[in-house]
Amino acid sequence: MFLTREKKVQQIEDIKNKIKKANSIIVWDFFGNNSNSISYIKSNVAKLNAEDIVYKNRIAKIAFERSNKNEILEHLTGPSAFLFIYDKENKALKVLDKYFKEKKEYGYKVGYIDGKFYLKESIKEIASLPSKNELLAMFLSTLQGTMRNFAYLLSQIEKDKDK
């Protein structure tokens, strides 16, 4: 698709705005994925306050450079899709990770999560971690079990005193 100079300038500004607004940005390699796969990802992440967009690398490089995100520049090669996540939960990253696991492919390149730059290996690890809410639920469940055991112990001590 041929872009006029004005459209390129507008795209650069759009990307810069998305970079500023996003809590996390994941760049992934969509080589070998068909339009159905891309549509699946786009529709599922859209429900989670995120968007997945394909840009030309040259235009993306200009936008990232102007946004002072220079670490990413050397990694913008080949077919790249950009997942902009606007919430703090990063639920959309789980959608992308689930897709990669189903397809037995990992296409992460690099990204920023909560403003910090990560390479693909680190992004894979972060994506596999439970969410903040899941960790909190695990912690509370552990506390509940401990409290239950403690209450049982106290009741047994009380019973022993009565004997």
C-alpha positions in Angstrom: 0.0 0.0 0.0 1.4 3.4 -1.0 1.3 6.1 1.7 1.5 9.7 0.9 3.8 11.9 2.9 0.8 13.3 4.8 -0.4 9.9 5.7 3.0 8.9 6.9 3.3 11.9 9.1 -0.2 11.2 10.5 0.7 7.5 11.2 3.9 8.6 13.0 1.8 11.0 15.2 -0.8 8.2 15.8 2.0 5.8 16.9 3.5 8.4 19.2 0.1 9.0 20.8 -0.3 5.2 21.3 3.2 4.9 22.8 2.4 7.8 25.2 -1.0 6.3 26.2 0.1 2.6 26.5 1.1 1.0 29.8 2.8 -1.8 27.8 3.9 -2.3 24.2 4.8 -5.7 22.8 6.4 -6.1 19.4 5.9 -9.5 17.9 6.8 -11.2 14.7 3.7 -12.1 12.6 5.6 -13.9 9.8 3.7 -16.9 8.8 0.4 -15.9 10.4 -2.5 -15.5 8.1 -5.2 -12.8 8.2 -7.5 -15.0 10.3 -4.9 -15.3 13.0 -4.3 -11.6 13.1 -8.1 -10.9 13.2 -8.4 -13.4 16.1 -5.8 -11.5 18.1 -7.1 -8.1 17.2 -10.7 -8.9 18.2 -9.7 -10.6 21.5 -7.3 -7.9 22.7 -9.8 -5.1 21.7 -12.1 -6.4 24.5 -9.2 -5.9 27.0 -8.4 -2.3 26.4 -5.6 -3.0 23.9 -5.0 -2.9 20.2 -2.9 -4.9 17.8 -1.7 -3.0 14.7 0.8 -3.7 11.9 2.9 -0.7 10.9 5.8 -0.4 8.5 9.0 -0.7 10.4 10.5 2.5 9.0 7.4 4.6 10.2 7.4 2.8 13.6 11.2 3.5 14.0 10.6 7.2 13.5 7.8 7.3 16.0 9.7 5.3 18.7 12.8 7.4 18.2 10.8 10.6 18.6 9.3 9.1 21.7 12.7 8.4 23.2 12.3 4.6 23.0 15.6 4.0 21.3 16.2 0.5 22.7 13.5 -0.9 20.4 14.9 0.4 17.1 17.4 -2.3 16.3 14.7 -5.0 16.8 12.3 -3.6 14.3 13.1 -5.9 11.4 10.9 -8.2 9.4 7.2 -8.3 9.7 6.3 -6.6 13.0 3.0 -6.2 14.8 2.5 -3.9 17.7 0.4 -4.7 20.7 -0.5 -1.6 22.7 -1.9 -2.4 26.1 -3.6 0.4 27.9 -4.5 -1.2 31.2 -2.2 -2.1 34.1 -3.3 -5.7 34.2 -1.7 -6.6 30.8 -4.5 -9.1 30.2 -4.0 -8.7 26.4 -0.5 -10.1 26.8 -2.1 -13.3 28.1 -4.2 -13.5 24.9 -1.1 -13.2 22.7 0.8 -15.8 24.9 -2.1 -18.2 24.7 -2.2 -17.8 20.9 1.6 -18.5 20.7 1.2 -21.6 22.9 -1.7 -23.0 20.8 0.3 -22.5 17.6 3.5 -23.8 19.2 5.2 -20.6 18.0 6.7 -17.7 19.9 6.8 -14.6 17.9 7.8 -12.1 20.6 10.5 -9.6 19.6 10.8 -7.0 22.3 8.6 -4.7 24.3 8.0 -2.4 27.2 6.0 -3.6 30.2 5.1 -0.9 32.7 7.6 1.3 31.0 10.6 -1.0 31.3 12.3 -2.5 28.2 12.4 -6.3 27.8 13.8 -8.8 25.3 11.7 -11.7 24.0 12.8 -14.3 26.6 11.8 -12.0 29.5 8.5 -11.2 27.9 7.8 -15.0 27.6 8.5 -15.4 31.3 6.4 -12.4 32.3 3.5 -13.5 30.1 3.5 -16.9 31.8 3.2 -15.4 35.3 -0.2 -15.3 37.0 -1.9 -11.9 37.0 -1.8 -9.6 40.0 -5.3 -10.6 40.9 -4.5 -14.3 40.6 -1.5 -13.9 42.9 -3.6 -12.0 45.4 -6.2 -14.8 45.3 -3.5 -17.4 45.9 -2.0 -15.4 48.8 -5.4 -15.0 50.4 -6.2 -18.7 50.0 -2.9 -19.5 51.7 -3.7 -17.2 54.6 -7.2 -18.6 54.9 -5.8 -22.1 55.2 -3.3 -21.0 57.8 -5.9 -19.2 59.8 -8.2 -22.2 59.7 -5.4 -24.5 61.0 -4.5 -22.0 63.7 -8.1 -21.8 64.8 -8.3 -25.6 64.9 -5.1 -25.7 67.0 -6.5 -23.2 69.5 -9.7 -25.2 69.8 -7.7 -28.3 70.5 -5.8 -26.5 73.2 -9.0 -25.4 74.8 -10.4 -29.0 74.7 -7.2 -30.2 76.3 -7.6 -27.6 79.1 -11.1 -28.8 79.8 -10.0 -32.4 80.4 
